[in-house]
Each structure stands twice: as C-alpha cells, then as structure tokens.
Amino acid sequence: MNFFYSNKKIEEKDIFKISSAIARASLNIEKQFLIIKDSNLLETTKWILASFYSSLVAVVIPNDLPEIYEQQLINQLPKNSFLFSKEISLDLAAQNFKTESKNINEIWALIFSSGSSGIPRATALSGLALRESALAHKNHLPLKNNIWLLSLPLFHISGFSIISRAFFLNSSVCIPKSLRTQDLADEIRSNECISASLVPYNLSQLRTNYSNIKQNLDCILVGGASLSKTYANELVNENWPIYRTYGATETCSQIATEKAPLGGMIPLNHMKIKIQPDHEICISSPSLSRGYFQSGKFVPLTLDQSFFSIGDLGEIKNNELLVHGRKSDLIISGGLNIYPSEIESIAKDFDPVEEAVAIGLEDSTWGQVLALAVKFKPNSQSNLVELRDFFTQKIDKRKIPKKWYQLEEILKTSSGKIRRIPTKHLLKNKLPNLE
C-alpha cells in the first residue's frame, strides 16, 4: 500500500510507531476500542492504519460534534472499554516492537451509520468483511489505474473504505490537505489518472468551479444521494467519468455499482440479493456486518436464512438493481404508494431547482399527503407555481405534491443524505408556500 500527502509517501515506520504506542498504552488494561477524532486527514489515516496492526478496534468520530451529540455516540459502546487516540503518547512506542496485522475474523472497525433517520448506530465490521468488499470492488470496476483520492470523511464508511481497500489491495491513496473543494481539485490536478468517491454536492462544486480537472479522473463513484437522470446525462455528455453506486455501512460500502457510465447499477459479485414481495431489498454477503453496538451492548444482525434486510425498497430488472428509497420513507396517500426518490428526481430535472426533498405529512383524510420542499439555485427567478406546472407534464396527477415549500437550505447529513425526520418536523410546523 502507498499513501501520499503533498506528493510525499507516508513511511511504514510511522504507522508501526503509532501501533507500537497503542499496544504499550493498552498493555495490561482491558480496552477494546480506540476512538479516533477525525480532525486531520493525514493523522487520522495513520491512526486507522496503525489500528489494523493493534488489538484495538478503530472507532472514527467527527472532531467538531457538539459535546452532547458526541456523548450519544460514545454511549453506544460498553463503559470503560475504550481509549482516545489523543490520550496516547507516541513516546510510548518501542523501536523493537514487532507489528502484525490482527486476525481477519475479528472486528476491525466500528462505523457509525449516516444518521439520516435518527441516532447513528455503531456498526461492527470484521477484517474479513472489509477484505471481501475490497476484492469485489477490484473485480467490478474497469480502472486504468488504482490510485484513489481520499475524498470523503473517514468517519463514514465511504471514506473509511478507501483506506481499507488500499490496505487489502496494496493500492495507492492520495491525501488532500482537507476536504474543501479547492483542495480536492488541487490533488486531482496533480495526478494524471486518479479516481474519487463523491457525493452529488461535491461533484456539483467541482463541475461548476474546476471543470478542467475531469481529464485527470479515471473514475468517479457517485453515491450518498441519488442523481437525477437529466443531471447524470449532462455529466456523461461533458465527459465526467461517473459511476453511480449504492451501498450501506452494514455491507462495508458498495452493494451495486455501474460498470459503465449510465449502464445501470449491477450487484458486485460477492452480493446475493433477494427482493421481498413488498419490494424490500435483502442482502447476503461475506462483507456483511456482524451487528451493532447499542447502549453498551452488542446486538447481532437480524438475518432471515442468512439474508439481511437493508431497509430500502427496490427491484431487479435485467440484472440491474433499481433502488426506490428507504422503506420507512415510503409515502402512502389514499392507498397509493409514492416513492420520494421519484418525486425528488422530477423536481431536480426542473433546471432552476438545486435540491429537493419529498415528505409524507399526516392527514386525517388521506393518511398522508405528499409535500415537496425545494431549494432554488442562486439568482433563480423561477417559483413554485412554475415547478407545479412542470410536474403536471411529467407524472400521474395523483402523485403531484399537495403542499409546496421553498427553503433556503435542505437539511442533510455530512455525507449528503437528506435528514428526513428533522425535515418532516420542520414542514409540519411551517405553512406551505403553495397548496
């Protein structure tokens, strides 16, 4: 594996020094987890790699969380079971300490789920699961080069898996100064053939401000939130090498990914997918999580004949996985099933709309009514009436939103996923701009 920062390779001795210090700090004390605050991409990467050569399980959390929220995350772990990386002095490192990677069947990492539907859960991932995900990724994507940009937060599986893939595949990772758009663009510009994982917002910023970097990109994995068909077509026509992907923390990231731009998301070869009668997606795979730590206790995954319900709705057509959205987000209005992703995709096909979220609001007559909140692009002169007229040309009239809202910002997680529960509370207490 090769990790580069400012075009300088990170020396393995630096990683082994940290793993030695971890071992010395945890000697003769019963600790299981190493909590690493993601404050600096370079240092966090070193600590994650070092944890792979130690007995402790890596738990990466954001550095800038409010104290109350940080404590909510830590409370998911057993009491007195963890060390903070900031408490470990590198002076504890022993020069003659021999490092060996830990047992592949043990838990290597706890990754908190995105929290788009509530408090994040600490998902337990074994070394075996991380390795199987890495191998399937390698066999699926037609890459010219195997150099990746560390382009997403390390406390999310999307960012963490960039590190674990490099570890198991002996590939290369370039670490930018930060995750700011300019720093990502600078790192891409300094490499002739590099790949990146991005959420739609990051991609939009790069497209708007640094369009000349696309010639340096081998592959862009786009996940975290859906791209509208219109936007995806525009990107491909502009020669952005996008590959849409769908994954979950519980599967160590990717479940299905396009093999060619706009080619349809195909399940990776280590995935077995079963669609239930209600269209719920169920997964069986060697990359599945062991379970969760919740309120200090370990809770195994609930499996049905080795299949795990991922919580999303979808279908398979011609070997392509079509994802409709979260089962809990499904809107049922007067007996009609409405997928938020369908409504949001149409809204974003209306060019003046920058972001959109469809929510079901309780209603005594219909059970739920469809509400749509949008954020218009800066300096846009369009309005909700024009957007409603656009909908009448695009969709069954029964699926046209009943309540329309214009917001300055759409609430999202740090990985770009819509925060639907807080958004629903917001809309319930706000008069619609249009009915």
C-alpha positions in Angstrom: 0.0 0.0 0.0 1.1 3.5 -0.8 -0.2 6.6 0.9 0.9 10.1 -0.3 0.5 13.5 1.2 1.8 16.5 -0.7 3.5 14.1 -3.0 5.4 12.5 -0.2 5.0 8.9 0.8 3.9 8.0 4.3 6.6 5.8 5.7 5.5 2.4 7.2 7.8 3.1 10.2 5.4 6.0 11.1 2.5 3.6 11.1 4.3 1.0 13.1 5.4 3.6 15.6 1.8 4.5 16.3 0.7 0.9 16.5 3.5 0.3 19.0 2.4 3.2 21.1 -1.2 1.8 21.0 0.0 -1.6 22.2 2.0 -0.1 25.0 -0.8 2.2 26.1 -3.3 -0.7 26.2 -0.9 -3.2 27.9 -2.4 -4.8 31.0 -5.7 -2.8 30.7 -8.9 -4.3 29.3 -9.7 -2.0 26.4 -11.4 -2.9 23.2 -11.9 0.3 21.2 -9.7 3.1 20.0 -11.7 6.3 19.5 -10.1 8.5 16.8 -11.3 12.0 16.2 -11.3 12.9 12.5 -9.6 16.3 12.8 -6.8 15.9 10.3 -6.9 13.6 7.2 -3.3 12.7 7.4 -3.1 11.9 11.1 -6.5 10.1 11.1 -5.3 7.9 8.2 -2.2 7.0 10.2 -4.1 6.1 13.3 -6.6 3.9 11.3 -3.8 2.0 9.6 -2.0 1.6 12.9 -5.2 0.2 14.5 -5.0 -2.6 11.8 -1.8 -3.7 13.5 -3.1 -3.5 17.0 -5.6 -5.3 19.3 -7.9 -2.3 19.4 -10.9 -1.7 17.1 -10.9 1.7 15.2 -13.8 4.0 16.0 -13.6 7.2 14.0 -15.9 10.1 15.0 -16.1 13.7 13.8 -13.9 16.2 15.6 -16.4 19.1 15.6 -19.5 17.4 17.2 -21.4 19.2 20.0 -20.4 17.6 23.3 -23.9 16.2 23.8 -24.0 14.5 20.4 -20.5 13.1 20.8 -21.6 11.6 24.1 -24.5 9.9 22.4 -22.1 8.2 20.0 -19.7 7.1 22.8 -22.7 5.8 24.9 -23.3 3.1 22.3 -20.0 1.5 23.4 -19.6 -0.6 26.6 -18.5 1.5 29.5 -14.8 1.8 30.2 -14.0 -0.2 27.0 -12.1 2.5 25.1 -9.1 4.7 24.8 -8.9 8.0 22.9 -6.1 8.3 20.5 -5.3 11.8 21.8 -4.5 10.2 25.2 -1.8 8.0 23.7 1.7 9.5 23.7 3.9 8.4 20.8 6.8 8.4 23.3 5.4 5.0 24.4 6.5 3.5 21.1 9.1 0.8 21.3 11.6 0.6 18.5 11.9 -3.1 18.6 8.2 -3.7 18.7 7.1 -6.3 16.1 3.8 -5.4 14.4 1.5 -7.9 12.8 -2.0 -7.4 11.3 -4.7 -8.7 13.5 -6.9 -11.8 13.0 -9.0 -11.3 9.8 -12.1 -12.7 11.6 -12.0 -10.2 14.4 -13.9 -6.9 14.4 -11.6 -4.3 12.9 -13.8 -1.2 12.9 -16.9 0.4 14.3 -18.5 2.7 11.8 -21.5 4.8 12.7 -24.3 4.8 10.2 -25.2 8.0 8.5 -27.9 9.1 10.9 -30.3 10.1 8.1 -33.2 8.6 10.0 -32.1 9.0 13.7 -29.2 8.5 16.0 -26.4 6.7 14.2 -25.6 3.1 15.2 -22.2 1.7 15.8 -21.8 -0.9 13.0 -19.2 -3.7 13.7 -17.1 -4.7 10.7 -14.7 -7.6 10.6 -11.4 -7.6 8.8 -12.9 -10.4 6.6 -15.9 -8.2 5.6 -13.6 -5.3 4.7 -11.3 -7.5 2.7 -14.2 -9.2 0.8 -15.6 -5.8 -0.1 -12.2 -4.6 -1.3 -11.7 -7.7 -3.6 -15.2 -7.4 -5.1 -14.6 -3.7 -5.7 -11.4 -4.5 -7.6 -13.1 -7.1 -9.8 -16.1 -4.9 -10.6 -14.6 -1.6 -11.8 -12.7 -1.2 -15.1 -10.0 1.1 -13.8 -6.9 2.1 -15.8 -5.1 2.9 -12.6 -5.6 2.0 -9.0 -4.9 5.4 -7.4 -7.7 6.9 -5.2 -8.2 10.3 -3.8 -9.2 10.4 -0.1 -12.3 12.5 -0.9 -14.8 11.7 1.8 -14.9 11.9 5.7 -13.1 9.0 7.4 -15.9 8.6 10.0 -18.2 7.4 7.2 -17.9 4.0 5.5 -17.4 5.7 2.1 -14.2 7.4 3.3 -13.0 4.6 5.6 -13.3 2.0 2.9 -10.9 4.0 0.7 -8.3 3.3 3.4 -9.3 -0.4 4.0 -9.3 -1.1 0.2 -5.8 0.3 -0.1 -4.7 -1.8 2.8 -6.0 -5.1 1.4 -5.3 -4.4 -2.3 -1.9 -2.8 -1.9 -3.1 0.2 -3.9 -2.4 3.9 -3.6 -4.2 6.8 -1.9 -3.5 10.5 -2.2 -4.5 12.5 0.8 -5.5 16.1 0.2 -4.9 18.9 2.7 -8.6 19.0 3.5 -12.0 18.0 2.0 -12.6 21.5 0.8 -13.5 21.6 -2.9 -10.3 23.6 -3.8 -8.0 21.1 -2.0 -9.7 18.1 -3.7 -9.3 19.9 -7.1 -5.6 20.6 -6.4 -4.9 17.0 -5.6 -6.8 15.7 -8.7 -4.9 18.2 -10.9 -1.5 16.9 -9.6 -2.3 13.4 -10.7 -2.7 12.3 -14.3 -5.1 9.4 -13.6 -6.9 9.2 -10.3 -10.3 8.0 -9.0 -12.5 9.6 -6.4 -15.7 8.8 -4.4 -18.0 11.8 -4.3 -21.5 12.7 -3.1 -23.5 14.8 -5.6 -22.8 18.1 -3.8 -19.0 17.7 -4.1 -19.4 16.7 -7.7 -21.6 19.7 -8.4 -19.0 22.1 -6.9 -16.1 20.5 -8.9 -18.1 20.7 -12.1 -19.0 24.4 -11.5 -15.6 25.7 -10.4 -13.0 23.2 -11.7 -14.4 21.6 -14.8 -10.9 21.2 -16.4 -9.9 18.5 -13.9 -12.2 15.9 -15.4 -9.5 14.9 -17.9 -7.4 13.7 -14.9 -10.1 11.5 -13.5 -10.3 7.8 -14.2 -13.5 7.1 -12.3 -15.9 9.0 -10.1 -18.0 6.8 -7.8 -21.2 8.8 -7.0 -23.2 7.7 -4.0 -24.8 9.0 -0.8 -27.7 10.5 -2.6 -29.4 10.0 -5.9 -28.6 11.8 -9.2 -31.4 12.9 -11.4 -31.4 11.3 -14.8 -31.1 14.7 -16.5 -28.1 15.7 -14.4 -26.4 12.3 -14.9 -26.8 12.6 -18.7 -25.4 16.1 -18.6 -22.3 14.9 -16.7 -21.7 12.0 -19.1 -22.1 14.2 -22.1 -19.5 16.5 -20.6 -17.1 13.5 -20.3 -17.2 13.3 -16.5 -16.5 9.5 -15.8 -19.3 9.0 -13.3 -20.3 5.5 -12.0 -23.3 5.6 -9.8 -23.1 3.3 -6.8 -25.4 2.1 -4.0 -24.2 0.8 -0.7 -24.6 0.7 3.1 -22.5 0.8 6.2 -23.6 -2.8 7.0 -22.1 -4.1 3.8 -18.7 -2.2 4.0 -19.9 0.2 1.3 -20.8 -1.0 -2.2 -23.7 -3.3 -3.0 -24.2 -2.4 -6.6 -22.3 -0.1 -9.0 -22.4 0.8 -12.6 -19.7 -0.9 -14.8 -20.0 1.9 -17.4 -21.5 5.4 -17.1 -25.3 5.2 -17.2 -25.0 1.5 -17.6 -27.2 0.6 -14.6 -26.1 -0.4 -11.1 -25.1 -4.1 -11.2 -24.6 -6.0 -7.9 -21.0 -6.8 -7.1 -20.0 -10.4 -7.5 -20.0 -11.1 -3.7 -23.6 -10.0 -3.3 -26.7 -12.1 -3.2 -29.8 -10.0 -3.5 -33.4 -11.1 -2.7 -36.4 -8.8 -3.3 -39.2 -9.4 -0.9 -42.9 -9.3 -2.1 -43.2 -5.8 -0.6 -40.0 -4.8 -2.7 -37.7 -4.7 0.3 -34.1 -5.3 -0.6 -32.4 -8.1 1.3 -28.6 -8.9 1.2 -26.5 -11.9 1.8 -22.7 -11.4 1.5 -19.4 -12.1 3.2 -19.0 -8.4 3.6 -22.0 -8.1 5.9 -21.5 -6.5 9.4 -21.5 -8.7 12.5 -24.1 -6.4 14.1 -24.3 -3.2 16.2 -23.2 -1.8 19.5 -26.2 -0.1 21.0 -26.4 1.4 24.6 -23.3 -0.6 25.6 -24.5 -4.0 24.3 -23.7 -5.9 21.1 -26.8 -6.7 19.0 -26.2 -9.2 16.2 -27.7 -8.5 12.7 -31.2 -9.9 12.3 -31.0 -12.4 9.5 -33.6 -14.4 7.6 -31.8 -17.5 6.2 -28.5 -15.5 6.0 -30.3 -12.5 4.3 -30.3 -9.1 6.0 -33.0 -6.5 5.3 -31.2 -3.4 4.3 -34.2 -1.2 4.9 -34.5 0.0 1.3 -37.1 -0.7 -1.4 -36.2 -1.7 -5.0 -36.4 -4.2 -7.7 -34.1 -6.1 -10.1 -34.6 -5.7 -13.9 -32.1 -7.2 -16.4 -29.6 -7.8 -13.6 -29.8 -4.1 -12.7 -30.7 -3.1 -9.2 -33.2 -0.2 -9.1 -33.4 1.5 -5.7 -36.6 3.4 -4.8 -35.5 4.6 -1.4 -35.9 3.8 2.3 -38.9 1.6 3.3 -39.5 4.0 6.2 -39.7 6.9 3.7 -42.4 5.4 1.5 -45.4 7.7 1.3 -48.9 6.1 1.2 -51.5 8.6 0.3 -55.1 7.3 -0.2 -53.7 3.8 -0.8 -51.2 5.0 -3.4 -47.5 4.2 -2.9 -45.3 7.1 -3.7 -41.5 6.8 -3.6 -39.8 10.1 -2.5 -36.9 9.4 -4.9 -39.2 9.6 -7.9 -40.7 12.9 -6.8 -37.3 14.4 -6.0 -35.8 13.3 -9.3 -38.5 15.1 -11.2 -38.1 18.2 -9.1 -34.3 18.2 -9.8 -35.0 17.8 -13.5 -36.5 21.3 -13.4 -33.3 23.2 -14.1 -33.9 26.1 -11.5 -34.1 23.6 -8.7 -30.9 22.9 -6.8 -32.1 20.4 -4.2 -35.4 18.8 -3.3 -37.0 16.6 -0.6 -40.4 14.8 -0.7 -42.0 14.1 2.6 -45.3 12.5 3.7 -47.3 14.6 6.2 -50.1 13.0 8.3 -53.6 13.8 7.1 -56.9 12.7 8.5 -58.5 12.1 5.1 -55.7 10.6 3.0 -53.5 9.1 5.8 -50.6 11.1 4.3 -50.3 13.9 1.8 -47.3 14.5 -0.4 -45.3 17.6 0.5 -42.3 18.8 -1.6 -39.7 21.2 -0.3 -37.1 22.7 -2.7 -34.1 25.0 -2.7 -33.8 27.0 -5.9 -30.4 27.8 -7.5 -28.9 31.2 -6.6 -30.4 34.1 -8.6 -33.1 31.9 -10.0 -36.3 33.8 -11.0 -38.5 30.7 -11.0 -41.2 30.0 -8.5 -43.3 27.1 -7.1 -46.2 27.7 -9.5 -43.8 27.1 -12.5 -42.5 23.9 -10.7 -46.0 22.6 -10.2 -46.8 23.2 -13.9 -43.7 21.2 -14.7 -44.9 18.3 -12.6 -48.3 18.2 -14.5 -46.3 17.3 -17.6 -44.2 14.7 -16.0 -46.2 12.5 -13.6 -49.5 10.9 -12.8 -51.7 13.7 -11.3 -52.3 11.6 -8.2 -48.5 11.9 -7.4 -48.4 15.7 -7.8 -47.5 17.2 -4.4 -50.3 18.7 -2.4 -48.1 21.0 -0.3 -45.2 23.0 -1.7 -42.4 24.6 0.3 -39.4 26.8 -0.6 -36.5 26.5 1.7 -33.1 28.4 1.9 -31.4 25.1 2.8 -32.3 21.4 2.7 -31.2 19.6 5.9 -28.6 17.0 5.2 -26.0 14.7 6.9 -22.3 15.3 6.3 -22.4 12.6 3.6 -25.1 14.4 1.6 -28.1 12.3 2.7 -31.3 14.1 3.4 -32.3 14.3 7.1 -35.9 13.3 6.6 -37.1 13.2 10.2 -35.9 16.8 11.1 -37.2 18.0 7.7 -40.6 16.4 8.5 -40.8 18.2 11.8 -39.8 21.4 10.1 -42.6 21.2 7.5 -45.2 20.1 10.0 -44.7 23.4 11.8 -44.5 25.6 8.7 -47.2 27.0 6.5 -46.8 25.8 2.9 -45.8 28.5 0.3 -48.3 26.9 -2.1 -51.2 24.4 -1.9 
